[in-house]
Amino acid sequence: MPPPHVQDDHFARTPLIAAPLRLPRRAAARLHPLPLLVAAAAFSTYYHLPVAPAPSYYHSLFLSLGSNETAVAHLRALTARPHLAGTEANAIAAEHVVSTLSSLSFPTRVTPYSVLLSYPVHRSLSLSAPGRATTAFALVQDAYADDPYAAVSAEAVPTFLAYAASGSAAAEAVYANYSRAEDYAYLASRGVNVTGKVAIARYGEVFRGDKAKNARVAGAAAAVIYTDFKDYTAPGKAFPDGPWMPPTGVQVGSTFKGVGDPTTPMWASSEGCERVSIAEAMATDDMPGIPALPVSGRDGEEILQLIGGDVAPEDWQGGEGAPVYRLGPGPAVLNLTFF
């Protein structure tokens, strides 16, 4: 733990060596030089700390056994297949780690835990508006030419938000910016009623789980979260020609705000331990509580183009070339199902 912070002006006011005490002559005659020598030695030791100890044996061993080439090889082996937690591919990745560390004489072991994981069974999202044909979104990320992982792309889990509630909602869309609490407060101040609507919000600023939860607290029936080109593609080239998110790229992940296994809050999720029910776990405030889906920037812009109502504030708008973002609700209607 670092030492407590001390203001510099304290040292400016306090001398390093205190002024001698004004003792009676008889008392001063009894002073012995030994305590002064001890104090001087302590002062010298404090301001001449020894050098940091050498790295531990295992730390040195670990660094000596690796190189850029081995790092590349391990990274390639670990990313060769999609390996969502709980899948066979994830077990194979774990075996690679155990085998590698064991071959280097590192003590290793695998400890199993039984946890509540979330996988998608069915997802659908469609967009409709008066005088326009209904669009059923594919909810897939496009492959690219010469993709070295094309052969295993079918193993990728469909785009979804883990622990989103199962259910369906069909309602007018409302644009909620980043789906922060203050964004819904602004919508309320503008007379936009979110109750029973489908909130569409962009990634950024807050955790995706908070986006879904804030939508639920505001009264929304469901949430759609998209990747705005302004935040994730500019400036620069999109993947595979650059680091930025491609038009059909989708950010996925968990919406659970807690830590560890939702059915064993605050204790280890070992075999035979006490657990809360799945219904109890899903009903906690750490869960979003409404259906939610992630979509790409391309799909998000298509939805926003059909939302009417008042024009959103300047800092709610997209980047260059984006349509004008409006608050809604409607006339765009989103029909979402997730379970």
C-alpha positions as CSV (number, residue, x, y, z in Angstrom):
1,M,0.0,0.0,0.0
2,P,1.5,3.4,-0.9
3,P,2.3,5.8,1.9
4,P,-0.3,8.4,2.7
5,H,0.1,11.6,0.6
6,V,1.7,14.4,2.4
7,Q,1.5,18.0,1.1
8,D,4.8,19.5,0.0
9,D,4.3,22.7,2.0
10,H,4.6,20.6,5.2
11,F,8.3,20.0,4.4
12,A,8.7,23.7,3.6
13,R,7.5,24.6,7.1
14,T,9.2,21.8,9.0
15,P,13.0,21.7,9.2
16,L,14.6,18.3,8.7
17,I,16.6,18.7,12.0
18,A,14.7,20.2,14.8
19,A,16.2,23.1,16.8
20,P,17.9,21.9,20.0
21,L,15.9,22.0,23.1
22,R,16.7,24.7,25.7
23,L,17.5,22.4,28.6
24,P,19.0,23.5,31.9
25,R,22.7,23.1,32.0
26,R,22.6,20.3,34.4
27,A,20.2,18.3,32.3
28,A,22.2,19.0,29.1
29,A,25.2,17.5,30.7
30,R,23.5,14.1,31.0
31,L,22.8,13.7,27.2
32,H,24.6,10.8,25.6
33,P,25.7,10.8,21.9
34,L,24.4,7.2,21.2
35,P,20.7,8.1,20.6
36,L,21.8,10.8,18.2
37,L,23.9,8.3,16.2
38,V,21.0,5.9,16.1
39,A,18.6,8.7,14.9
40,A,21.2,9.7,12.2
41,A,21.5,6.1,11.0
42,A,17.7,5.8,10.8
43,F,17.5,9.1,8.9
44,S,20.2,7.9,6.5
45,T,18.5,4.5,5.9
46,Y,15.2,6.2,5.1
47,Y,16.7,8.4,2.4
48,H,18.9,5.6,1.0
49,L,16.5,2.8,0.4
50,P,17.9,-0.4,-1.0
51,V,17.4,-1.3,-4.7
52,A,14.3,-3.3,-5.7
53,P,14.8,-7.0,-5.3
54,A,15.4,-9.1,-8.4
55,P,12.3,-10.7,-10.1
56,S,11.2,-14.0,-8.6
57,Y,12.3,-17.3,-10.1
58,Y,9.0,-18.0,-11.8
59,H,8.8,-14.5,-13.2
60,S,12.3,-14.8,-14.7
61,L,11.5,-18.3,-16.0
62,F,8.3,-17.2,-17.6
63,L,10.0,-14.3,-19.4
64,S,12.9,-16.5,-20.5
65,L,10.7,-19.2,-22.1
66,G,8.7,-16.8,-24.4
67,S,9.3,-14.8,-27.5
68,N,7.3,-12.9,-30.1
69,E,7.1,-16.1,-32.1
70,T,5.7,-18.2,-29.3
71,A,3.2,-15.5,-28.4
72,V,2.0,-15.5,-32.0
73,A,1.7,-19.3,-32.0
74,H,-0.3,-19.4,-28.8
75,L,-2.6,-16.6,-29.9
76,R,-3.2,-18.4,-33.1
77,A,-4.0,-21.6,-31.3
78,L,-6.3,-19.9,-28.9
79,T,-8.3,-18.0,-31.5
80,A,-8.5,-20.7,-34.2
81,R,-12.1,-21.4,-33.3
82,P,-14.8,-19.4,-31.6
83,H,-14.8,-20.6,-28.0
84,L,-17.7,-19.3,-26.0
85,A,-17.6,-20.4,-22.3
86,G,-19.1,-23.8,-21.8
87,T,-18.5,-25.0,-25.4
88,E,-16.3,-27.9,-26.6
89,A,-14.0,-25.3,-28.3
90,N,-13.5,-23.6,-25.0
91,A,-12.5,-26.8,-23.3
92,I,-9.9,-27.4,-26.1
93,A,-8.5,-23.9,-25.5
94,A,-8.2,-24.7,-21.8
95,E,-6.4,-27.9,-22.6
96,H,-3.9,-26.0,-24.7
97,V,-3.1,-23.7,-21.8
98,V,-2.7,-26.5,-19.3
99,S,-0.5,-28.5,-21.7
100,T,1.7,-25.6,-22.5
101,L,2.2,-24.6,-18.8
102,S,2.7,-28.2,-17.7
103,S,5.4,-28.7,-20.4
104,L,7.3,-25.8,-18.9
105,S,7.1,-27.3,-15.3
106,F,4.5,-24.9,-14.1
107,P,2.1,-26.6,-11.6
108,T,-1.4,-26.5,-13.2
109,R,-4.8,-27.8,-12.4
110,V,-8.4,-27.4,-13.8
111,T,-11.1,-26.7,-11.3
112,P,-14.7,-27.2,-12.7
113,Y,-17.5,-24.8,-11.7
114,S,-21.2,-25.2,-12.5
115,V,-22.5,-21.8,-13.5
116,L,-25.6,-20.3,-15.2
117,L,-24.7,-19.4,-18.7
118,S,-26.8,-17.7,-21.4
119,Y,-27.1,-18.9,-25.0
120,P,-29.5,-17.8,-27.7
121,V,-32.2,-20.2,-28.9
122,H,-34.1,-17.8,-31.2
123,R,-33.7,-14.2,-32.2
124,S,-35.6,-12.1,-34.7
125,L,-36.0,-8.4,-35.4
126,S,-38.1,-6.7,-38.1
127,L,-38.7,-3.0,-39.0
128,S,-41.9,-1.6,-40.4
129,A,-43.4,1.8,-41.1
130,P,-46.5,3.1,-42.9
131,G,-46.2,2.9,-46.7
132,R,-43.1,0.7,-46.5
133,A,-42.5,-3.0,-46.8
134,T,-41.3,-4.8,-43.6
135,T,-37.6,-5.4,-43.3
136,A,-36.5,-8.6,-41.5
137,F,-33.0,-8.1,-40.3
138,A,-30.6,-11.0,-40.9
139,L,-28.7,-10.4,-37.7
140,V,-25.5,-11.8,-39.1
141,Q,-22.0,-10.4,-39.6
142,D,-20.9,-10.6,-43.2
143,A,-17.7,-12.6,-44.0
144,Y,-15.0,-11.0,-46.1
145,A,-12.9,-12.3,-49.1
146,D,-10.1,-14.7,-48.2
147,D,-11.1,-14.9,-44.5
148,P,-8.6,-17.5,-43.1
149,Y,-11.3,-18.5,-40.5
150,A,-14.2,-18.9,-43.0
151,A,-14.2,-22.7,-42.4
152,V,-15.1,-22.3,-38.7
153,S,-17.3,-19.2,-39.0
154,A,-20.4,-21.5,-38.8
155,E,-19.3,-22.3,-35.2
156,A,-19.7,-18.6,-34.2
157,V,-22.6,-18.1,-31.8
158,P,-25.3,-15.9,-33.2
159,T,-25.1,-12.2,-32.2
160,F,-26.9,-11.8,-28.9
161,L,-26.7,-10.1,-25.4
162,A,-26.2,-12.7,-22.7
163,Y,-28.7,-12.7,-19.8
164,A,-31.2,-10.5,-21.7
165,A,-34.8,-11.5,-20.7
166,S,-36.7,-13.9,-22.9
167,G,-39.7,-12.4,-24.6
168,S,-41.2,-10.4,-27.5
169,A,-42.1,-6.8,-28.0
170,A,-43.7,-5.0,-31.0
171,A,-43.9,-1.2,-30.6
172,E,-42.8,2.2,-31.9
173,A,-39.1,2.9,-31.7
174,V,-37.7,5.7,-29.6
175,Y,-34.1,7.0,-30.0
176,A,-32.4,7.1,-26.6
177,N,-28.8,8.2,-27.5
178,Y,-26.5,6.2,-25.2
179,S,-29.3,5.0,-23.0
180,R,-28.0,6.7,-19.9
181,A,-30.3,7.9,-17.2
182,E,-29.8,11.5,-18.2
183,D,-30.8,10.6,-21.8
184,Y,-34.2,9.3,-20.6
185,A,-34.6,12.4,-18.4
186,Y,-34.0,14.5,-21.5
187,L,-36.6,12.5,-23.5
188,A,-39.1,13.1,-20.7
189,S,-38.4,16.8,-20.7
190,R,-39.2,16.9,-24.4
191,G,-42.5,15.0,-23.9
192,V,-41.3,11.8,-25.4
193,N,-43.0,8.8,-23.6
194,V,-40.8,5.7,-23.6
195,T,-43.3,3.5,-21.8
196,G,-44.1,0.4,-23.8
197,K,-41.8,1.4,-26.6
198,V,-38.6,-0.2,-28.0
199,A,-35.6,1.9,-27.2
200,I,-32.8,2.1,-29.7
201,A,-29.5,3.2,-28.3
202,R,-25.9,3.3,-29.5
203,Y,-22.9,1.7,-27.9
204,G,-20.6,3.9,-25.8
205,E,-20.4,5.9,-22.6
206,V,-21.9,3.2,-20.3
207,F,-21.9,-0.6,-19.9
208,R,-24.4,-2.4,-22.2
209,G,-26.1,-3.9,-19.1
210,D,-26.8,-0.4,-17.9
211,K,-28.2,0.6,-21.2
212,A,-30.8,-2.3,-21.1
213,K,-31.5,-1.6,-17.4
214,N,-32.0,2.1,-17.9
215,A,-34.4,1.4,-20.8
216,R,-36.4,-0.9,-18.6
217,V,-36.4,1.7,-15.7
218,A,-37.7,4.3,-18.2
219,G,-40.6,1.9,-19.1
220,A,-39.3,0.5,-22.4
221,A,-40.6,-2.9,-23.4
222,A,-37.3,-3.9,-25.1
223,A,-34.0,-2.4,-26.2
224,V,-31.9,-2.5,-29.4
225,I,-28.2,-1.5,-29.1
226,Y,-26.3,-0.6,-32.3
227,T,-22.7,0.4,-33.2
228,D,-22.8,4.0,-34.4
229,F,-20.3,4.7,-37.2
230,K,-19.4,8.0,-35.6
231,D,-18.0,6.2,-32.5
232,Y,-16.5,3.1,-34.0
233,T,-15.5,3.6,-37.6
234,A,-14.1,7.1,-38.1
235,P,-11.5,8.1,-38.9
236,G,-9.8,5.2,-40.7
237,K,-10.5,2.0,-42.5
238,A,-12.8,-0.7,-41.4
239,F,-11.8,-4.4,-40.8
240,P,-10.2,-6.2,-42.6
241,D,-8.3,-3.2,-44.1
242,G,-8.1,-1.4,-40.8
243,P,-9.0,-1.7,-37.1
244,W,-12.4,-0.1,-37.2
245,M,-15.8,-1.9,-37.0
246,P,-17.1,-3.0,-40.4
247,P,-20.7,-2.0,-41.4
248,T,-22.2,-5.4,-40.4
249,G,-20.0,-5.8,-37.3
250,V,-21.9,-6.4,-34.1
251,Q,-20.7,-5.9,-30.5
252,V,-21.9,-8.8,-28.3
253,G,-21.4,-9.6,-24.6
254,S,-23.0,-9.9,-21.3
255,T,-25.6,-7.6,-19.7
256,F,-25.2,-9.1,-16.3
257,K,-23.9,-6.4,-13.9
258,G,-22.9,-8.8,-11.1
259,V,-19.8,-10.9,-10.5
260,G,-19.4,-14.6,-11.0
261,D,-22.3,-17.0,-11.2
262,P,-25.7,-15.3,-11.0
263,T,-27.1,-18.3,-9.0
264,T,-24.4,-18.2,-6.3
265,P,-24.1,-14.5,-5.4
266,M,-21.1,-13.8,-3.2
267,W,-20.0,-17.4,-2.9
268,A,-18.2,-20.0,-5.0
269,S,-20.2,-21.9,-7.5
270,S,-19.0,-25.4,-6.6
271,E,-20.8,-28.7,-7.0
272,G,-23.5,-29.3,-4.4
273,C,-23.4,-25.7,-3.0
274,E,-26.5,-23.7,-2.2
275,R,-28.1,-21.8,-5.1
276,V,-30.8,-19.4,-5.8
277,S,-33.3,-20.4,-8.5
278,I,-32.8,-19.2,-12.1
279,A,-36.0,-17.2,-11.8
280,E,-34.6,-15.5,-8.6
281,A,-31.3,-14.8,-10.4
282,M,-33.0,-13.3,-13.4
283,A,-35.2,-11.1,-11.3
284,T,-32.4,-9.3,-9.5
285,D,-31.4,-5.7,-10.3
286,D,-28.2,-6.9,-11.8
287,M,-30.1,-8.3,-14.8
288,P,-31.6,-6.1,-17.6
289,G,-35.1,-7.4,-17.1
290,I,-36.3,-6.9,-20.7
291,P,-35.5,-8.5,-24.1
292,A,-32.6,-6.8,-25.8
293,L,-30.6,-7.4,-29.0
294,P,-27.4,-5.9,-30.5
295,V,-27.3,-4.9,-34.2
296,S,-24.8,-3.5,-36.6
297,G,-24.2,0.1,-37.5
298,R,-25.8,-0.5,-40.9
299,D,-29.0,-1.9,-39.4
300,G,-29.1,0.8,-36.7
301,E,-29.0,3.6,-39.4
302,E,-31.8,1.9,-41.3
303,I,-34.0,2.0,-38.1
304,L,-33.0,5.6,-37.4
305,Q,-34.0,6.8,-40.9
306,L,-37.6,5.8,-40.2
307,I,-37.9,7.4,-36.8
308,G,-39.8,10.7,-36.8
309,G,-40.6,13.4,-34.2
310,D,-38.4,16.2,-33.0
311,V,-34.8,16.4,-34.2
312,A,-32.4,15.1,-31.6
313,P,-29.8,17.4,-30.1
314,E,-26.5,18.0,-31.9
315,D,-24.5,15.7,-29.5
316,W,-27.0,12.9,-30.2
317,Q,-26.4,13.0,-33.9
318,G,-24.3,10.7,-36.0
319,G,-21.2,11.4,-38.0
320,E,-20.7,12.8,-41.5
321,G,-23.1,11.2,-44.0
322,A,-25.5,9.8,-41.3
323,P,-29.2,10.5,-41.5
324,V,-30.7,13.1,-39.2
325,Y,-31.5,11.4,-35.9
326,R,-34.9,12.1,-34.5
327,L,-36.4,11.3,-31.1
328,G,-39.6,9.5,-32.0
329,P,-41.7,7.7,-31.0
330,G,-42.4,6.0,-34.3
331,P,-43.6,5.9,-37.0
332,A,-40.9,3.1,-37.2
333,V,-42.1,0.0,-35.4
334,L,-39.7,-2.7,-34.2
335,N,-40.8,-6.3,-33.6
336,L,-38.2,-8.1,-31.5
337,T,-38.1,-11.6,-30.1
338,F,-35.4,-13.2,-28.0
339,F,-35.3,-16.4,-26.0
